[in-house]
Amino acid sequence: MDEVVLLEVADGIATVILNRPQAMNALNRALRQRLAEVMRKVDADAAVRAVILTGAGTRAFTAGLDLKELGSEEGALGSANATDPADNPVKAIELCTKPVIGAINGVAITGGFEVALACDVLVASANARFADTHARVGIVPGWGLSQKLSRMIGISRAKELAFTGNFLDAQTALAWGLVNHVVAPEDLLPLARRLAGDMAGIDPAFLAAYKRLIDDGYAASFGEGLALEAERSGAANRAVSPQEVEARRAAVQERGRTQG
């Protein structure tokens, strides 16, 4: 049987590929469970410093939950909304301590939109499109879409997508701040690898703590987030010696010169 999720690791970067292109990478139970397993595996692998998540083929990142499966199996929808990261790929992505770059190569629809939003950074192919069709299907989102999207692009825009089910094209997603970059399809993975390579050059323990600080603060109020930063930065920065700061400053300056 073909692997529903492919994993490639090279140069400290794990590339995770949703691999049901014949079904637009729809999230059936097998793919959901395997994706959660793979995300836990790369999180535990000390050799992995950054992760790229993408879809096989050019048509879809993922078209979301497999509606054929949901319509034919009793209890399938309940298992899809499981909060345990062992069964919930979105939770497994969110809990990954490594930075996760979502390389959106095609459509990301409903549950697939939620998988995309679980990533830390999104880059998109020019033919990527996003859609929230929960209302049209009659299923309430359970992986965070109703709360995350409004915080990312504004409540009015999120409501427009939720209440119409219309597609959001890649360039508009860029203008709205949903994705960071839009490139030609053939340039998508090279861009994702360059960004992942930059992230892989950061001390992994520091990067994990910084990611946690951003995520924890984002989930709190602004005032609570500032207090959290003050608490954690004070404890962490006291452990850094002046010699370490000087050595890192020189490295940052040199890197800046090479970037022009």
C-alpha positions in Angstrom: 0.0 0.0 0.0 1.3 3.5 -0.8 2.4 5.7 2.0 -0.2 8.3 2.7 2.5 10.6 4.2 6.0 10.8 2.9 9.0 11.9 5.0 12.3 13.2 3.7 15.1 14.4 6.0 18.2 16.2 4.6 20.5 18.9 6.0 18.5 19.2 9.2 15.2 19.8 7.3 12.3 17.4 7.3 9.9 17.6 4.4 6.5 16.1 5.2 4.3 15.4 2.1 0.6 14.6 2.2 0.5 11.8 -0.4 -3.1 11.1 -1.6 -2.9 13.2 -4.9 -5.6 11.0 -6.5 -8.0 12.2 -3.8 -6.6 15.8 -3.6 -4.7 14.7 -0.4 -8.0 14.5 1.5 -7.6 13.7 5.2 -9.0 10.3 5.7 -8.4 8.5 9.0 -5.2 6.8 7.8 -3.7 10.1 6.6 -4.7 11.9 9.8 -3.2 9.3 12.1 0.0 9.0 10.0 0.5 12.7 9.8 0.2 13.0 13.6 2.7 10.1 14.0 5.2 11.8 11.5 4.9 15.1 13.2 5.7 13.5 16.6 8.6 11.7 15.0 10.3 14.8 13.5 9.7 16.7 16.7 11.6 14.0 18.6 14.4 13.7 16.1 17.4 15.9 17.2 18.7 15.9 13.7 15.7 17.8 12.5 15.9 21.6 13.0 13.0 22.7 10.8 10.0 21.2 9.0 8.3 21.8 5.7 4.7 20.5 5.2 3.3 20.3 1.7 1.0 18.2 -0.5 1.8 15.8 -3.3 1.0 17.0 -6.8 0.0 20.4 -8.0 -3.8 20.5 -7.4 -4.1 20.4 -3.6 -2.3 21.0 -0.4 -5.2 19.1 1.1 -8.9 19.3 0.3 -9.8 18.7 3.9 -11.5 15.9 5.6 -12.4 13.0 3.4 -16.2 13.5 3.0 -16.7 10.1 1.4 -15.3 8.5 4.5 -17.3 10.7 6.8 -20.5 9.9 5.0 -20.0 6.2 5.0 -18.6 5.4 8.5 -20.5 5.9 11.7 -18.5 7.9 14.2 -15.9 9.0 11.6 -16.6 12.7 12.3 -16.1 12.3 16.0 -12.7 10.7 15.5 -11.7 13.5 13.1 -12.3 16.1 15.8 -10.3 14.2 18.5 -8.2 16.6 20.7 -5.6 13.9 21.5 -2.5 14.7 19.4 -2.3 10.9 18.8 -5.4 11.2 16.6 -5.4 14.9 15.7 -2.8 16.1 13.1 -3.5 19.8 13.7 -2.7 19.4 17.5 0.5 17.4 16.6 1.6 20.2 14.2 0.9 22.8 16.9 2.8 20.9 19.5 5.9 20.5 17.3 8.8 22.4 18.9 10.5 22.9 15.6 9.4 25.6 13.2 6.9 24.3 10.6 6.6 26.0 7.2 3.5 25.3 5.3 4.2 25.2 1.6 0.7 25.5 0.1 1.0 24.0 -3.4 -2.7 24.0 -4.3 -6.1 24.2 -2.6 -6.4 24.2 1.2 -10.0 23.7 2.0 -11.9 23.5 5.3 -10.0 21.0 7.4 -7.1 21.5 5.0 -7.3 25.2 5.8 -7.0 24.3 9.5 -3.9 22.2 8.8 -2.3 25.1 7.0 -3.1 27.4 9.9 -1.4 25.1 12.3 1.9 25.9 10.6 4.2 28.7 11.9 4.8 30.3 8.5 2.9 29.9 5.2 4.3 30.3 1.7 2.2 29.7 -1.3 2.3 28.8 -4.9 0.6 31.2 -7.3 -2.1 28.5 -7.8 -2.9 28.1 -4.1 -6.4 28.8 -2.9 -8.0 28.7 0.5 -11.7 28.1 1.4 -13.7 27.6 4.6 -16.7 25.5 3.5 -17.7 24.4 7.0 -21.0 26.2 6.8 -21.9 24.7 3.4 -21.1 21.2 4.6 -22.9 21.7 7.9 -19.9 20.8 10.1 -18.6 23.1 12.9 -14.8 23.6 12.8 -13.0 21.7 15.5 -9.4 22.4 14.7 -9.2 26.1 15.4 -10.3 27.8 12.2 -13.1 29.8 13.7 -10.7 31.4 16.2 -7.4 31.6 14.4 -8.4 33.0 11.0 -10.1 36.1 12.5 -7.0 36.9 14.5 -4.8 36.6 11.4 -6.8 38.5 8.8 -9.4 40.4 10.8 -12.9 39.3 11.9 -14.8 40.8 8.9 -12.7 39.1 6.3 -12.8 35.8 8.3 -16.6 36.1 8.4 -16.8 36.7 4.7 -14.9 33.5 4.0 -16.9 31.5 6.6 -20.3 32.8 5.5 -19.8 32.4 1.8 -17.5 29.4 1.4 -15.8 31.3 -1.4 -12.2 30.7 -2.4 -9.4 33.1 -1.4 -6.7 33.3 -4.1 -3.0 33.4 -3.3 -2.4 37.0 -4.1 -5.3 38.2 -2.0 -4.1 35.9 0.8 -0.7 37.6 0.5 -2.4 41.1 0.7 -4.4 40.1 3.7 -1.3 38.8 5.6 -2.3 35.1 5.6 0.8 34.0 3.6 4.2 35.5 3.7 5.3 34.9 0.0 3.6 33.8 -3.3 5.9 32.3 -5.9 5.6 30.3 -9.1 4.8 26.6 -8.5 8.3 25.5 -9.4 9.8 27.9 -6.9 7.7 27.0 -3.9 9.8 24.2 -2.4 13.1 25.9 -3.1 11.8 29.0 -1.2 10.5 26.9 1.7 13.9 25.1 1.9 15.8 28.4 2.0 13.6 29.7 4.8 13.9 26.4 6.6 17.7 26.5 6.2 17.8 29.9 7.7 15.7 28.7 10.7 17.9 25.6 11.0 20.8 27.8 11.6 19.4 29.0 15.0 20.2 27.2 18.2 17.3 24.6 18.4 16.7 25.0 22.2 16.5 28.8 21.9 14.2 28.6 18.8 11.9 26.2 20.6 11.6 28.5 23.6 11.1 31.6 21.3 8.4 29.8 19.4 6.7 28.8 22.7 6.9 32.4 23.9 5.2 33.8 20.7 2.5 31.1 20.7 1.8 31.4 24.5 1.6 35.2 24.2 -0.6 35.0 21.1 -3.1 32.9 23.0 -3.2 35.4 25.9 -4.2 39.1 26.1 -1.7 41.7 25.0 -0.9 42.7 28.6 -0.6 39.1 29.7 1.8 38.4 26.7 4.0 41.4 27.7 4.2 40.1 31.3 5.0 36.6 30.0 7.8 38.0 27.9 9.3 40.0 30.8 9.2 36.9 33.0 10.8 34.6 30.5 13.3 37.0 29.1 14.6 38.0 32.5 15.3 34.4 33.5 16.8 33.5 30.1 19.0 36.5 29.5 20.6 36.4 32.9 22.2 33.1 31.8 23.9 34.7 28.8 27.5 35.8 29.3 29.0 39.0 27.7 31.4 36.8 25.8 28.6 34.9 24.2 26.8 38.1 23.2 30.0 39.4 21.6 30.7 36.2 19.7 27.1 36.1 18.4 27.1 39.9 17.5 30.1 39.3 15.2 28.4 36.4 13.6 25.2 38.4 13.0 27.2 41.3 11.5 29.0 38.9 9.1 25.7 37.3 8.1 24.2 40.7 7.4 27.1 41.6 5.1 26.5 38.4 3.0 22.8 39.2 2.7 23.6 42.6 1.2 
